Amino acid sequence: MQSSRRNLPLNALRSFEAAARHCHLRRAAQELGVTHGAVSRQIRQLEQQLGVSLFDRQGRGMTLTEQGRRLLEVVTDALDRLTEGTLSVDPGSLHGALLIGAPPSISACWLLAIVGEFQRSYPEIEVRLADIQPMQRDIPAEIEVAVCFGEPEAPRRVVRELFRERYAPVASPGLIPPGEFSGRARELLQYPLIHDRHDRWTRWLANEGLHNQQAKVNLHVRDSYLGICAARDGCGIFLADRIEVGADLRSGNLVALGEPGVEARVSHYLLTDQPGAISVRARLFAEYLSRRLAAS
């Protein structure tokens, strides 16, 4: 393909970027505010124009080809630059408050770190965090962006799935030094197991043919944030998602004791206003959040 600025398929590239980030046409269509068929057509036309396949399609699933991965890297960088460039034309539109809602455990585990990074890039935006509850169906209208655990009921707003957690056991290296765990699930029963209200250990151990009553000690806490704190302090082993404990794993405060083996029963969702009503601040944060989660 001979490319020039005159024939760049910008709409098709936006559709490709959203579909590649989600690996799901329906979620990409929801984000862009168009139909599933429109996204599919745009991607087919882009593939024809480029003369390559960007996705491997198997049934309803889709994964990026090597050409697709290379193109995604370039398109993501270009769209980020375009977004920041258009906003810089009117920096006054960034000044003001942005109200973000999330369950306290999500805010504490990983959202605050992303908010901090976002504010370092956009200090004009005054972020305010409001608490919502896990599985809360009605989100107050004044909350411009919400990260929800469980799908909210908001027919006049945009709701799209962010991710579904998968849990793996983690512990402090002070409790189980590196190299002391052989990988056999039964060994974990020698240590205290930390439970939150979601009762993940029952399902995780059942997958291994075990039962949590076989553990010598069981510690029960209110939510995942306290479970992570307890694991970090060496109180026992907790089942956590890699996004929740990513910083702890990188710093060595926690070590992973196996691969994710239990999937959450519900997903995390992002709620925003409709494209015609969303503020510049909310749109900028929603896009930033999506990129950070996709990268992690």
N, C-alpha and C positions, 0 to 999 in steps of 0.2 A: 504494500500500500504506500502510495506517495502522499505523505501527510503535509498539510500546511494549515495555518491558522484559519484559512477560509473554509476548509472542509472538515475541521475537527468536530466529531459527533458528540457535543457536550452533554446533551440529554442522555444519550446512550452510555456515556462514561459515568454519569451520576448513577444511573440504574445499575451498571456493572459494579460500582464501588459498594453500593448498599447491599446488593445480592451477595457479593464476595465476602463482605463483613459478616453477614448473617448466615451465609451458605443456605439460604432459604428465600424463595421468591415471594411467598406471602408476607413474611416479615419485612422484606425490602419494600414491597408495595405499600404496606401500612405506614412505614416511615416516610415514604415519598408522597403519600396521599394520592396514589394512583391505583389502577387495577393490577391484579396479578398478571393478566394477559399483556398489559402495556409493558411491564418490566420484561417479561419473556420475549416480546417482540423486539424491544430495544437491544437486548443482549444478542439475540440471533442476528440482527442487522449489524451489530458491532463485530461479531465473529466473521460474518460474511465480508465486511469491509476490510478487516485485518487479515483474513485468510487463515485463521487459526481457531482452534477450540480453546475456550477460556475455562470451561468447566467439564469435568467428567460427571455424567449423569447416570445414576443407577436407581431405577424406580423413582421414588420421590426425593431421594437424596442427591446431593450435589457437592463436589469438592473441586477446588481449583486445580487446574493443570499447572505445569511449570510456567508456561507462557502467561497464564492467569495470575500467578503469584507475582511475576515480574511486573505485569501491568498494574496490579493493585498497589504495589509499593509506590510507583510513579504517580498514579492517579490520586492516592490518599494524600501524598505530599502536596500535589498541585491544588487539590480542593481546600486543604488547610490554609495554604497561602492565599487563595482567593477569598476565603472567609475572612481571614484577618485583614486582608487588603481592603475589602469593601467596608468593614467596620471602621477602619482607620480613617476613612473619608469623613465620617461623622462620629468622632470620639465622644461627643456629648451624649450620644444614645446609650453609652455604656454606664454613665453615671447614674447611681441609684441603687435601690435594694433589690435583692433577689431572694425570695422565700422558697427554700427547699425542704421537702418533707421526707422523712425516713424513719423506720423503727430505730430505737436507740442502739440496739446491738449492731445494726448495719452501720450506723454513723460511727460508732466507736471502733468497729473492727476494720473498716476499710474506706468508708466514704469520706471521713474527715481528711485523710491523707490526700485524696484526690481534690477535695475542696481547697486545701492549702496550696497545692500545685497550681490550681486554676487561679487563685487570687494572686499568686506571685506573677502570673502572666497578665492578669487583668485587675490591677489594684483599684481601678475606678469602681468596681462592682462590690457593693456591700452585701455579703452573703449572710443570710439568717437561716438557721436550721430549726425546724419544727418537728416535734415528735408525732409520728403516727404509729399505729399498732400493727403487728403482723396480722395478716388476713383481714385488714380493715377494708371494707367495701366502699364506703363513701369518703372521698378525699375533699376537704374544704376547698372552695373555689379560690381562696386567696393564695393557696400553695401553687406556685407556678410550675415547679418540677417536683415530682415525687418518685422516689425509689421504693417500690412496694414489694413486700414478700407476700405473694398471693395476688391473683388478678383482681384489681379494683373494678367497681361498677361505675363507669363514667362514659355514657353514650355520646356526650357532646364534646369529649376530649379525645386525645390520641393516646392509646395504650398499646405498648408493644413489649414483647418478651425480651429481656436482657440476657439471662442465662439461667440454667438450673444447676444447683450445686451438686457436687459429688464429694463424698466425705471419706477421709482417710485418717488413721490414727496418728497423732502427733504427741510428742512428749518433750520435756526438758532434757538436754544432754546430761544434766546433773542427776536425773532419775535413771536414765538408760544411756550410759556412755556409748559413743559410736563403736560399732563392732560387737557389742554385747547382745544384740537382738539377732537371732538366727533367721528370722523371717517366718517362723511358725506361729500361727495365730494363738495357739494354746498358751504360748509363753506369756502373752499379754495378761492372762488371768492371774499371774503372780503379782501384778501391780494394781494399785487402785484404778478403777475406771470412773471417769468423770461423766456424768449424765446431765443433759439439760432437758427441758420439757418436751423436746421432740422425740426422745427415746430412740435415738439412732442405734445405740449399741445392741438392742434386741435384734434388729434386722441384720446388722453387720455380723454379729456372732452366729446368727442362724445360718447365714450364707457359708460359714465355716464349720457348721455342725456343732456349734457350741451354744451355751446359754449364759446370760450375764449373772445368774445366781451362782455360777461356778467361780466367779471372781472372789478373791479374798476380801476385798474392800470395794464398796460402791459409794461415791460421793455425788450428791445431787445439788445442782445449782439452777438458778432461774433461767438463764439464757446463754447463748453461745459466747457472748463477750466475757461473761464470768467464767465460762468453761475454759476459754483460751487463757485468761489470766491465771486460773488455777493450774493449768498445764505448764504455763511459763514459770510459775513458782515452784514446780516440782511436786505438785499435789497428786498427780496421776496422769493418766493417758486420756486424751479427748479426741473425739471424731470431729474434724474440721475440714472445711473446704479450702482449697489452695489459695483462693482469692482472699479469704479471711486471714490467713496466716502467712501470706506471701512474704511480707517484710520480716517476720520472725524466722522463717526458713532461710531467707537470704542472710540475715545477720547471725544465724546460729543460735538464737534464743530457743528455737524449737527444732526438732529433727522429725522427719517423716519416717513412719514405721511400716510402710507398705503403700500400695497403690490405692486410689479411690475405689471403694467397693460398694458404696450405698449411694443411690441417687435420691435427692429430696423429692417429696411427694408433690410439691408445688414449685413454681419458678419465681424468679425476681422479674418485676415489670417496671418499665419507665413510663410515667404519665406526664404529658405536657398539654398545653392548649393546642387548638387546631392551627395549621400553618398561617391562616390569615389573622389570627389573634395572638399568637405567641410573641412575647417581647424579644428584642435582640439579646438581652442578657440571658433569658431562659434558653433560647435557641443555641446560643454559644456554649452554655454549660452542658446542655443535653448532648451536643455533638462532641464536646470534649470528653464527657463521661463515657460515651459509647466507644470512642477511640481508645481511651485508657483501658477499658475492660477488654476490648478486642485484643489489645497488645498483651494483656496479662493472661 
